[in-house]
Amino acid sequence: MSIHRRASGSTGQDHDDQEEFNSAKSNTSPAEDFIDDTLAREKRFYYLDTAVPLYKAALKGDWKVAKALFEKYPDVFRRPITEGNETALHIAVAAEREAFVKELVKWMDSDDIALQNNNDNTALYYAAGSGIVSIAKEMVEKKKGLPLIRGSGEKTPLYVAALQGRRKMVLYLYPLTPFEDLKPIERIDILIATIITDMYDIALKILTKDRSLATMEDTYKRIALQELARKPFAIGRRSQLSVWERCLNNSWFKGMCNKALMQTLAHKLVDLLWKEVLVLPEEKFKDLVEKHSTFIFKAAELGNVEYLIILVRSYPDLIWRVDKNNQSIFHIAVKYRQESVFNLIYEIGAIKGIIALYISKGNENNMLHLTGRLAPSDRLNIISGAALQMRRELLWFKEIENIVPPSYKKMKNKMKNTGQQGLTPWELFIEEHEDLKKQGEKWMKDTANYCMLVATLIATVVFAAAFTIPGGNIQSGNNQEIGTPIFLKNNWFMMFFISDAVGLLSSSTSILIFLSILTSRYAEGDFLTSLPARLFFGLTTLFISIAGMVVAFSATCFLVYYSEVAWIPIVIIASAGVPVTLFVGLHFQLWADIIRSTYGSQFLFRPHKHRLF
């Protein structure tokens, strides 16, 4: 009953409040309503008359229009002209209107330049993102403390410039942003931003000023080593430039050595960061490595071998570490086909046999099972052609087969969903690579078909040319042919005959090779040596036949026309080099991939130089 009374009382009170509001509204006089409407119209008219034209002028960089508005409305440049509370300076800076900004800053005082929009961003915040240093200079010279005014997310302009990769802007703002005025979280955010955008010289300066940043987490709970683990091509082998690189760096060729310089600086940065981690107390070191252990395995996944070498040299115990799936860095390297990382296993002696015994949790995959899985697409596509990709996969399987114990070759894993016994490594390989094998067969047959067609045409042409001698044969007095070529003793005729014979023999050989490819049985083992070698020799003989045909044609032109019009055969021969060059250019990548896959694979594993110890 009491609840009902309280509810009833509340309803009565609401009714009274509504009546009071209506009464107050009805007490507003028509004159007051008219004044309010008039003020609203005047405000709207002022916006359309000043803000919109000024907005357009700032976007276009039209200083004449803007100056006329400033003379008519002297305080308009400090008023917001957008719904986001941006001033004309914000818009002009965002539009990268350098001359406009330079003139506008002259009309403004220091406080006007520091005005912020709804997101707390100053115009310098926009300039930092654009990377135009001259615009930033105009504003900073007028307002000295501007680089320390935080914008959206409490980020400094220096952080924005670093995150956007604006190197020149970072070099300008860094000395103007006092390090002692930055919070620790701001320092680590800027450090990681410079690492993300490959500004390792700036990152080294920041880390040198505050070594504690090496173990500190940024806003997104990352440490600096995690970001460097994602940079497989950024870290060089050495921490110093070689003598000739230093000489070039101090000469006209400075730009050529910039990449090498950055790689040495990245090497130094990793080394310094890891040393700071190693000197942590044992418990803190363990906690950090356990919490952020992904940086080790991410480096192995991406093939960041230089990074791993630096870490393992100083702390060899890392080679024993495993991830949540009980996989070491070598298992990860096998899984993602990173041969540069995997090759480090040959430098640890008998330990490699122990690590090869690790079995993954859950599905109980051993190291050989990991090679049975199809490689990620980005690693497959480093070489062209499905057949050559299949060969590379077979090389991996054969290599790991030599490392794991013999019993692992027949070991079955577990089915992911049912937990029942699954497949042996080879059975898994056949199942996972079935589509790649079919694609490889199709690619090989299509390539052989097209090349054999070209070879057949060339063979037909050069065969016919051998019996239609240029210039004809010597005839007797009674108009009977003796059969001796008229130009027999001419050097160009000899060149024609030899090149024509070379073209015929090489094109015939090419036809036979491509025919053997078409009739192959296409078993998994055929992709390892037989098919790639046949394709290489087929393409080589096809190129020789094309070159022979072109040389025979050029020799005929000289033989027939040189004595009469000398420039015609010269022009024709110069043009005849186009198809040969075109063939080489269009097929060079395929040719190089075949050579690298077929004959360079012996250097894929077991490097000659030791890198770890």
C-alpha positions in Angstrom: 0.0 0.0 0.0 2.8 2.4 0.8 4.5 1.8 -2.5 1.2 2.7 -4.3 0.9 5.9 -2.3 4.5 6.9 -3.1 4.0 6.2 -6.8 0.7 8.2 -6.8 2.5 11.1 -5.0 5.2 11.1 -7.6 2.7 11.2 -10.5 1.0 14.2 -8.9 4.3 16.0 -8.5 5.2 15.5 -12.2 1.8 16.8 -13.2 2.4 20.0 -11.1 5.9 20.5 -12.7 4.4 20.2 -16.2 1.7 22.8 -15.4 4.4 25.1 -14.0 6.5 24.7 -17.2 3.5 25.4 -19.4 2.6 28.4 -17.3 6.2 29.8 -17.6 6.2 29.2 -21.3 2.9 31.0 -21.7 4.2 33.9 -19.7 6.9 34.6 -22.4 5.9 37.7 -24.3 5.7 37.8 -28.1 8.4 40.6 -28.0 10.8 38.3 -26.2 10.2 35.5 -28.7 10.8 37.9 -31.5 14.1 39.1 -30.0 15.3 35.5 -29.6 14.5 34.7 -33.2 16.2 37.8 -34.4 19.4 37.0 -32.5 19.4 33.5 -33.9 19.0 34.8 -37.4 21.8 37.4 -36.9 24.1 34.7 -35.6 23.3 32.5 -38.5 23.8 35.4 -41.0 27.2 36.1 -39.4 28.3 32.5 -39.8 27.3 32.4 -43.5 28.8 35.8 -44.1 32.1 35.2 -42.4 32.8 31.6 -41.4 31.9 29.9 -44.7 33.9 32.3 -46.9 36.9 32.1 -44.5 36.7 28.3 -44.5 36.8 28.3 -48.3 39.6 30.8 -48.4 41.7 28.7 -45.9 41.1 25.5 -47.9 42.2 27.2 -51.2 44.9 29.3 -49.7 43.2 32.5 -50.9 44.8 35.2 -48.7 43.1 38.1 -50.5 39.6 37.0 -49.5 40.8 36.1 -45.9 42.5 39.5 -45.5 39.3 41.3 -46.6 37.3 39.4 -44.0 39.9 40.2 -41.2 39.7 43.9 -42.0 35.9 43.8 -41.8 35.8 41.5 -38.7 39.1 42.0 -36.8 38.5 39.1 -34.4 37.2 36.5 -36.9 40.5 34.6 -37.1 40.3 33.6 -33.5 36.8 32.4 -33.7 35.8 28.8 -34.6 34.5 28.3 -38.2 33.6 24.6 -38.1 31.3 22.5 -35.9 34.5 20.9 -34.5 35.6 24.3 -33.2 38.5 24.6 -35.7 39.8 28.1 -36.5 41.0 29.3 -39.8 44.6 28.4 -38.7 43.5 24.7 -38.2 42.0 24.5 -41.6 44.9 26.2 -43.5 47.4 24.0 -41.7 45.4 20.8 -42.5 45.1 22.0 -46.1 48.9 22.5 -46.2 48.7 26.2 -47.3 52.1 27.3 -46.3 51.9 30.9 -47.6 48.5 31.4 -46.2 49.6 30.2 -42.7 52.6 32.5 -42.8 50.4 35.6 -43.4 47.8 34.5 -40.9 50.2 34.0 -38.1 51.2 37.7 -38.4 47.7 38.7 -37.5 47.5 36.4 -34.5 49.0 36.6 -31.0 50.6 33.7 -29.2 47.4 32.7 -27.4 45.5 32.6 -30.6 47.9 30.1 -32.1 47.5 27.8 -29.1 43.7 27.6 -29.6 42.3 24.0 -29.5 39.4 22.4 -31.2 36.8 20.0 -29.7 39.4 17.2 -29.6 42.0 19.5 -27.8 44.2 19.6 -31.0 46.1 22.7 -31.8 47.1 23.7 -35.4 50.6 22.3 -34.7 49.0 18.9 -34.0 47.8 19.0 -37.6 51.1 20.3 -38.9 52.9 17.4 -37.2 50.8 15.0 -39.1 51.3 16.7 -42.4 55.1 16.8 -42.0 55.6 20.4 -43.4 58.3 21.8 -41.1 58.1 25.4 -42.4 54.5 25.6 -41.3 55.4 24.3 -37.8 58.2 26.8 -37.5 55.9 29.7 -38.2 53.7 28.7 -35.3 56.4 27.6 -32.8 58.4 30.8 -33.3 55.3 32.7 -32.2 54.3 30.4 -29.3 57.4 28.8 -27.7 55.6 26.2 -25.5 53.4 25.0 -28.4 55.1 21.5 -28.8 54.1 20.6 -25.2 50.4 21.3 -25.6 48.8 17.8 -25.7 46.1 17.0 -28.2 43.7 14.2 -28.7 44.4 11.3 -26.3 46.9 13.4 -24.4 49.4 12.9 -27.3 52.1 15.5 -28.1 52.8 16.7 -31.7 56.1 14.9 -31.6 54.2 11.6 -31.1 51.9 12.3 -34.0 54.9 13.1 -36.3 56.7 10.0 -35.2 53.6 7.8 -35.7 53.0 9.2 -39.2 56.6 8.6 -40.2 57.4 12.3 -40.7 61.1 12.2 -40.2 62.0 15.8 -40.8 59.2 17.0 -38.5 60.4 14.6 -35.8 64.0 15.9 -36.1 62.6 19.5 -35.8 60.2 18.8 -32.8 62.5 16.5 -30.8 64.8 19.2 -29.5 61.8 21.5 -28.9 60.0 18.9 -26.7 61.9 18.8 -23.4 62.4 15.2 -22.4 62.0 16.0 -18.7 58.5 17.5 -19.3 57.2 14.2 -20.7 55.5 11.6 -18.6 57.1 8.0 -18.7 54.1 6.7 -20.7 54.6 9.5 -23.3 58.3 8.7 -23.6 57.7 5.0 -24.3 54.9 5.8 -26.7 57.2 8.1 -28.7 60.0 5.4 -28.6 57.8 2.7 -30.0 56.3 5.1 -32.6 59.9 5.8 -33.9 60.6 2.1 -34.0 57.3 1.4 -36.0 58.3 4.0 -38.6 62.0 2.9 -38.8 63.5 6.0 -37.2 66.2 4.1 -35.3 68.5 7.0 -34.8 65.8 8.9 -32.9 64.9 5.8 -31.0 68.5 5.3 -29.9 68.6 8.9 -28.6 65.4 8.4 -26.6 66.6 5.1 -25.1 70.0 6.6 -24.2 68.3 9.3 -22.2 66.0 6.9 -20.3 67.2 3.3 -20.2 64.2 2.2 -18.2 62.1 2.5 -21.3 63.6 -0.8 -22.5 61.3 -2.7 -20.1 58.4 -0.4 -20.0 55.0 -1.0 -21.6 53.3 1.6 -23.8 49.7 2.5 -23.9 48.9 -0.7 -25.8 50.9 -2.9 -23.4 53.7 -3.4 -25.8 57.5 -3.3 -25.1 60.0 -2.0 -27.6 61.5 -5.5 -28.3 58.1 -6.7 -29.5 58.0 -4.1 -32.3 61.5 -4.8 -33.4 60.7 -8.5 -33.6 58.3 -7.6 -36.5 61.1 -6.0 -38.5 62.9 -8.9 -40.3 64.6 -6.6 -42.9 65.4 -3.7 -40.7 68.2 -5.2 -38.6 71.7 -5.5 -40.0 74.4 -8.1 -39.3 76.7 -5.6 -37.8 76.4 -2.7 -35.3 79.0 -0.6 -37.3 79.2 0.4 -40.9 82.1 -1.2 -42.9 85.0 1.0 -44.0 83.8 1.6 -47.5 80.2 2.2 -46.3 81.6 4.9 -43.9 83.5 6.5 -46.8 80.4 6.5 -49.0 78.3 7.9 -46.1 80.7 10.9 -45.8 80.6 11.6 -49.6 78.2 12.4 -52.4 76.8 8.9 -52.1 75.4 9.4 -48.6 71.8 8.5 -49.6 73.0 5.1 -51.0 74.2 4.1 -47.5 71.2 5.3 -45.6 69.6 1.9 -45.5 72.8 0.2 -44.3 73.2 2.9 -41.6 69.6 2.4 -40.4 70.3 -1.4 -40.2 73.4 -0.9 -38.1 71.4 1.5 -35.8 68.6 -1.1 -35.5 71.2 -3.7 -34.6 72.5 -1.4 -31.8 69.0 -0.7 -30.6 68.1 -4.4 -30.2 71.4 -5.0 -28.5 70.9 -2.1 -26.0 67.3 -3.1 -25.3 68.2 -6.7 -24.7 71.1 -5.8 -22.4 68.7 -3.7 -20.3 66.3 -6.6 -20.0 69.1 -9.0 -19.0 70.2 -6.9 -16.1 66.8 -7.1 -14.5 66.5 -9.1 -11.3 65.8 -12.7 -12.0 62.1 -12.6 -11.0 61.4 -9.5 -13.0 63.3 -10.9 -16.0 61.3 -14.1 -15.9 58.0 -12.2 -15.6 58.8 -9.9 -18.5 59.9 -12.8 -20.8 56.9 -14.9 -19.9 54.5 -12.0 -20.3 56.0 -10.8 -23.6 57.4 -14.1 -24.9 55.7 -13.6 -28.2 58.5 -11.4 -29.3 60.8 -14.4 -29.6 58.3 -16.5 -31.5 57.1 -13.7 -33.7 60.7 -13.1 -34.8 61.0 -16.8 -35.7 57.6 -16.6 -37.6 58.7 -13.6 -39.6 62.3 -14.8 -40.3 63.9 -12.1 -38.2 67.2 -14.1 -37.9 69.5 -11.1 -37.0 67.2 -10.2 -34.1 67.2 -13.8 -32.8 71.0 -14.1 -33.1 71.5 -11.0 -30.9 69.2 -12.4 -28.3 70.4 -16.0 -28.3 74.1 -15.0 -28.3 73.6 -13.2 -25.0 71.1 -15.6 -23.5 71.4 -19.1 -25.1 68.7 -20.5 -22.9 66.1 -19.0 -25.3 66.6 -21.9 -27.7 64.8 -24.2 -25.1 61.8 -21.9 -24.7 58.5 -23.1 -26.1 55.2 -21.3 -26.8 51.7 -22.3 -25.5 51.7 -25.1 -28.1 55.0 -26.5 -26.8 56.8 -25.4 -30.0 60.3 -23.9 -30.0 61.6 -21.2 -32.3 62.8 -24.0 -34.7 59.3 -25.5 -34.8 57.9 -22.1 -35.6 60.5 -21.6 -38.3 59.5 -25.0 -39.9 55.9 -24.1 -39.7 56.3 -20.8 -41.4 59.2 -22.0 -43.7 61.8 -19.6 -42.5 65.0 -21.3 -43.5 67.3 -18.6 -42.3 66.0 -19.1 -38.7 65.8 -22.9 -39.0 69.5 -23.1 -40.1 70.5 -21.9 -36.7 69.7 -25.4 -35.5 72.8 -26.8 -37.1 74.9 -24.6 -34.8 73.8 -26.2 -31.6 75.2 -29.7 -32.0 73.4 -32.6 -30.4 70.9 -30.2 -28.8 69.0 -30.1 -32.1 68.1 -33.8 -31.7 66.6 -33.1 -28.3 64.6 -30.1 -29.5 63.4 -32.1 -32.5 61.7 -34.5 -30.0 59.2 -31.8 -28.9 55.6 -32.6 -29.7 52.9 -30.0 -30.0 50.1 -30.0 -27.5 46.6 -31.0 -28.5 47.1 -32.5 -31.9 50.5 -34.1 -31.0 52.2 -33.0 -34.2 55.9 -33.6 -34.3 58.3 -31.4 -36.3 57.9 -33.5 -39.4 54.1 -33.1 -39.2 54.7 -29.3 -39.4 56.3 -29.7 -42.8 53.4 -31.8 -43.8 51.2 -28.8 -43.4 50.9 -26.5 -46.4 53.2 -23.4 -46.1 51.6 -20.0 -45.7 50.8 -18.3 -49.0 53.3 -15.5 -48.5 56.1 -18.1 -48.2 54.8 -20.2 -51.1 54.7 -17.2 -53.4 58.4 -16.3 -53.0 58.9 -18.5 -55.9 56.7 -18.6 -59.1 54.9 -21.6 -60.4 53.0 -24.2 -58.5 55.4 -27.0 -59.6 58.4 -25.1 -58.2 56.5 -24.4 -55.0 55.7 -28.1 -54.7 59.4 -28.8 -55.0 60.3 -26.4 -52.3 57.8 -28.0 -50.0 59.3 -31.5 -50.7 62.8 -30.1 -49.9 61.6 -29.0 -46.5 60.0 -32.4 -45.8 63.2 -34.3 -46.8 65.4 -32.0 -44.7 63.3 -32.4 -41.5 63.1 -36.1 -42.2 66.9 -36.3 -41.6 66.6 -34.5 -38.3 63.8 -36.2 -36.5 64.1 -39.7 -35.0 63.1 -42.6 -37.4 60.1 -43.4 -35.3 58.6 -40.0 -35.9 58.3 -40.7 -39.6 55.5 -43.2 -38.9 54.1 -41.4 -35.8 50.4 -40.5 -36.2 49.0 -37.2 -34.8 45.6 -36.8 -33.2 42.5 -35.5 -35.0 41.7 -32.0 -33.8 38.0 -32.6 -32.9 37.8 -36.3 -32.0 41.1 -36.9 -30.4 41.5 -40.1 -32.4 44.6 -41.2 -34.2 45.2 -39.1 -37.3 47.9 -39.2 -40.0 51.6 -39.9 -40.4 53.7 -36.9 -41.6 53.8 -38.2 -45.2 50.0 -38.9 -45.2 49.4 -35.4 -43.9 51.8 -34.0 -46.6 49.9 -35.8 -49.4 46.5 -34.6 -48.1 47.6 -31.0 -47.5 49.4 -30.6 -50.8 46.9 -32.4 -53.1 45.6 -29.1 -54.5 49.1 -27.7 -54.9 50.1 -30.9 -56.7 47.2 -30.6 -59.1 48.0 -26.9 -59.7 51.6 -27.8 -60.3 50.7 -30.5 -62.9 48.4 -28.1 -64.7 51.0 -25.3 -64.6 53.7 -27.6 -65.9 51.5 -29.0 -68.7 50.3 -25.6 -69.8 53.8 -24.2 -69.9 55.1 -27.2 -71.8 52.2 -27.0 -74.3 52.8 -23.3 -75.1 56.5 -23.7 -75.3 56.2 -26.8 -77.5 53.9 -25.0 -79.9 56.5 -22.2 -80.3 59.3 -24.8 -80.7 57.3 -26.6 -83.4 56.8 -23.4 -85.4 60.5 -22.6 -85.2 61.5 -26.1 -86.3 59.1 -25.9 -89.3 60.6 -22.5 -90.4 64.3 -23.4 -90.0 63.7 -26.8 -91.7 62.2 -25.1 -94.7 64.9 -22.4 -94.8 67.6 -25.1 -95.1 66.2 -26.2 -98.5 65.4 -22.7 -99.8 69.0 -21.5 -100.0 69.3 -17.6 -100.2 70.5 -16.6 -103.7 69.7 -20.0 -105.2 72.1 -22.6 -106.7 74.5 -22.5 -109.6 73.0 -23.6 -112.9 74.7 -25.1 -116.0 74.7 -23.7 -119.5 71.7 -25.9 -120.5 69.7 -24.3 -117.6 70.2 -27.4 -115.3 71.0 -26.8 -111.6 74.3 -28.2 -110.4 73.1 -27.7 -106.8 76.0 -25.7 -105.5 74.8 -22.6 -103.6 75.8 -19.4 -105.3 77.0 -17.8 -101.9 78.7 -20.9 -100.7 82.1 -19.1 -100.1 80.5 -16.1 -98.5 81.0 -15.8 -94.7 77.4 -14.7 -94.2 76.2 -17.8 -95.9 78.2 -19.9 -93.5 76.7 -18.0 -90.6 73.2 -18.6 -92.1 73.8 -22.3 -92.4 75.3 -22.9 -89.0 72.6 -20.8 -87.2 69.8 -22.5 -89.1 71.2 -25.9 -88.1 71.5 -24.8 -84.5 67.9 -23.5 -84.6 66.6 -26.8 -86.0 68.5 -29.1 -83.6 67.7 -27.0 -80.5 64.0 -26.6 -81.4 63.8 -30.4 -82.0 65.4 -31.0 -78.7 63.0 -28.6 -77.0 60.0 -30.4 -78.5 61.2 -33.8 -77.2 61.9 -32.3 -73.7 58.4 -30.7 -73.5 56.8 -33.9 -74.8 58.5 -35.8 -71.9 57.0 -33.3 -69.5 53.5 -33.8 -70.9 53.8 -37.6 -70.6 55.3 -37.6 -67.1 53.4 -39.5 -64.3 53.5 -36.5 -61.9 54.1 -38.3 -58.7 55.2 -36.2 -55.7 58.9 -37.3 -56.2 58.9 -36.1 -59.8 58.5 -32.5 -58.6 61.7 -32.8 -56.6 64.2 -33.1 -59.5 62.9 -34.5 -62.8 60.2 -32.0 -63.8 62.1 -28.8 -62.8 65.3 -29.9 -64.6 63.3 -30.8 -67.8 61.6 -27.4 -67.7 64.9 -25.6 -67.4 66.5 -27.5 -70.3 63.4 -27.1 -72.4 63.3 -23.3 -71.9 67.1 -23.1 -72.5 66.9 -25.0 -75.8 63.9 -23.0 -76.9 65.8 -19.8 -76.3 68.8 -21.1 -78.3 66.4 -22.0 -81.2 64.9 -18.5 -81.2 68.3 -17.0 -81.2 69.5 -19.3 -84.0 66.4 -18.4 -86.1 67.0 -14.7 -85.7 70.7 -15.0 -86.5 69.9 -17.0 -89.7 67.4 -14.4 -90.7 69.9 -11.6 -90.1 72.6 -13.4 -92.1 70.3 -13.8 -95.0 69.5 -10.1 -95.0 73.2 -9.2 -95.1 73.8 -11.8 -97.8 71.1 -10.6 -100.2 70.9 -6.8 -99.6 74.3 -5.6 -98.3 75.9 -5.1 -101.6 73.0 -3.0 -102.9 71.5 -1.1 -99.9 73.8 -1.4 -96.9 71.5 0.4 -94.4 68.5 -2.0 -94.8 70.2 -5.1 -93.3 71.7 -3.0 -90.5 68.3 -1.7 -89.5 66.7 -5.2 -89.8 69.4 -6.8 -87.6 69.1 -4.1 -85.0 65.3 -4.8 -84.9 65.9 -8.5 -84.9 67.4 -8.3 -81.4 64.0 -7.1 -80.0 62.2 -10.5 -79.9 65.3 -12.2 -78.4 65.5 -9.5 -75.7 61.8 -9.6 -75.2 61.8 -13.4 -74.7 64.6 -13.1 -72.1 62.9 -10.2 -70.3 59.5 -11.9 -70.1 60.9 -15.3 -69.0 63.9 -14.2 -66.9 62.1 -14.4 -63.6 60.8 -17.9 -64.4 64.2 -18.9 -65.5 65.9 -17.6 -62.4 63.3 -19.3 -60.2 64.0 -22.6 -61.9 67.7 -22.3 -61.6 67.4 -21.2 -57.9 64.9 -24.0 -57.2 66.7 -26.8 -59.0 70.4 -26.0 -58.5 70.5 -23.4 -55.7 68.5 -25.5 -53.3 71.6 -27.3 -52.1 72.4 -24.0 -50.3 68.9 -23.7 -48.8 69.9 -25.6 -45.6 73.1 -26.2 -43.7 74.9 -22.8 -44.1 78.7 -22.8 -44.2 79.2 -19.9 -41.9 78.3 -20.1 -38.2 76.3 -17.1 -37.0 75.4 -17.9 -33.4 78.5 -18.8 -31.5 
